[in-house]
Amino acid sequence: MYPRSNQPGQIYGTAKTHKFIDMNQVNLDSLKFRPIISQIGTYTYSAAQVIGEYLKPLCNENPYIIKNTQDFANIIKAQPPLSELEEYVSYDVESLFTNIPLNDTIEYILHQV
């Protein structure tokens, strides 16, 4: 495991068009983008692949892990119909894990094994 490149990550974005009720409302002033940074080819990419292989067995048997969008769609389809008082919601996550205390997290993980 060693760096193979000094290339920086590539940033691009996907438009958040799901925020509009009618597509006629979409214009450059109101459109927001979700930034995505591709790490493929960067100096940390090889390390991430090796670490990913170590972490993969921890996820395989977890019933709370969704593998991909097709898996998510199948889970939703298998659910009973919602009542009139229920609805599905989705939350955006910003700055994931920035407020999690590192030492407490490590201690928690060590006691789970």
Secondary structure as a PSIPRED ss2 file (coil, helix, strand):
# PSIPRED VFORMAT (PSIPRED V4.0)

   1 M C   1.000  0.000  0.000
   2 Y C   1.000  0.000  0.000
   3 P C   1.000  0.000  0.000
   4 R C   1.000  0.000  0.000
   5 S C   1.000  0.000  0.000
   6 N C   1.000  0.000  0.000
   7 Q E   0.000  0.000  1.000
   8 P C   1.000  0.000  0.000
   9 G C   1.000  0.000  0.000
  10 Q E   0.000  0.000  1.000
  11 I E   0.000  0.000  1.000
  12 Y E   0.000  0.000  1.000
  13 G E   0.000  0.000  1.000
  14 T E   0.000  0.000  1.000
  15 A E   0.000  0.000  1.000
  16 K C   1.000  0.000  0.000
  17 T H   0.000  1.000  0.000
  18 H H   0.000  1.000  0.000
  19 K H   0.000  1.000  0.000
  20 F C   1.000  0.000  0.000
  21 I C   1.000  0.000  0.000
  22 D C   1.000  0.000  0.000
  23 M H   0.000  1.000  0.000
  24 N H   0.000  1.000  0.000
  25 Q H   0.000  1.000  0.000
  26 V C   1.000  0.000  0.000
  27 N C   1.000  0.000  0.000
  28 L C   1.000  0.000  0.000
  29 D C   1.000  0.000  0.000
  30 S C   1.000  0.000  0.000
  31 L C   1.000  0.000  0.000
  32 K C   1.000  0.000  0.000
  33 F E   0.000  0.000  1.000
  34 R E   0.000  0.000  1.000
  35 P E   0.000  0.000  1.000
  36 I E   0.000  0.000  1.000
  37 I E   0.000  0.000  1.000
  38 S E   0.000  0.000  1.000
  39 Q C   1.000  0.000  0.000
  40 I C   1.000  0.000  0.000
  41 G C   1.000  0.000  0.000
  42 T E   0.000  0.000  1.000
  43 Y C   1.000  0.000  0.000
  44 T C   1.000  0.000  0.000
  45 Y H   0.000  1.000  0.000
  46 S H   0.000  1.000  0.000
  47 A H   0.000  1.000  0.000
  48 A H   0.000  1.000  0.000
  49 Q H   0.000  1.000  0.000
  50 V H   0.000  1.000  0.000
  51 I H   0.000  1.000  0.000
  52 G H   0.000  1.000  0.000
  53 E H   0.000  1.000  0.000
  54 Y H   0.000  1.000  0.000
  55 L H   0.000  1.000  0.000
  56 K H   0.000  1.000  0.000
  57 P H   0.000  1.000  0.000
  58 L H   0.000  1.000  0.000
  59 C H   0.000  1.000  0.000
  60 N H   0.000  1.000  0.000
  61 E C   1.000  0.000  0.000
  62 N C   1.000  0.000  0.000
  63 P C   1.000  0.000  0.000
  64 Y C   1.000  0.000  0.000
  65 I C   1.000  0.000  0.000
  66 I C   1.000  0.000  0.000
  67 K C   1.000  0.000  0.000
  68 N C   1.000  0.000  0.000
  69 T H   0.000  1.000  0.000
  70 Q H   0.000  1.000  0.000
  71 D H   0.000  1.000  0.000
  72 F H   0.000  1.000  0.000
  73 A H   0.000  1.000  0.000
  74 N H   0.000  1.000  0.000
  75 I H   0.000  1.000  0.000
  76 I H   0.000  1.000  0.000
  77 K H   0.000  1.000  0.000
  78 A H   0.000  1.000  0.000
  79 Q C   1.000  0.000  0.000
  80 P C   1.000  0.000  0.000
  81 P C   1.000  0.000  0.000
  82 L C   1.000  0.000  0.000
  83 S C   1.000  0.000  0.000
  84 E C   1.000  0.000  0.000
  85 L C   1.000  0.000  0.000
  86 E C   1.000  0.000  0.000
  87 E C   1.000  0.000  0.000
  88 Y C   1.000  0.000  0.000
  89 V C   1.000  0.000  0.000
  90 S C   1.000  0.000  0.000
  91 Y C   1.000  0.000  0.000
  92 D C   1.000  0.000  0.000
  93 V C   1.000  0.000  0.000
  94 E C   1.000  0.000  0.000
  95 S C   1.000  0.000  0.000
  96 L C   1.000  0.000  0.000
  97 F C   1.000  0.000  0.000
  98 T C   1.000  0.000  0.000
  99 N C   1.000  0.000  0.000
 100 I C   1.000  0.000  0.000
 101 P C   1.000  0.000  0.000
 102 L H   0.000  1.000  0.000
 103 N H   0.000  1.000  0.000
 104 D H   0.000  1.000  0.000
 105 T H   0.000  1.000  0.000
 106 I H   0.000  1.000  0.000
 107 E H   0.000  1.000  0.000
 108 Y H   0.000  1.000  0.000
 109 I H   0.000  1.000  0.000
 110 L H   0.000  1.000  0.000
 111 H H   0.000  1.000  0.000
 112 Q H   0.000  1.000  0.000
 113 V C   1.000  0.000  0.000
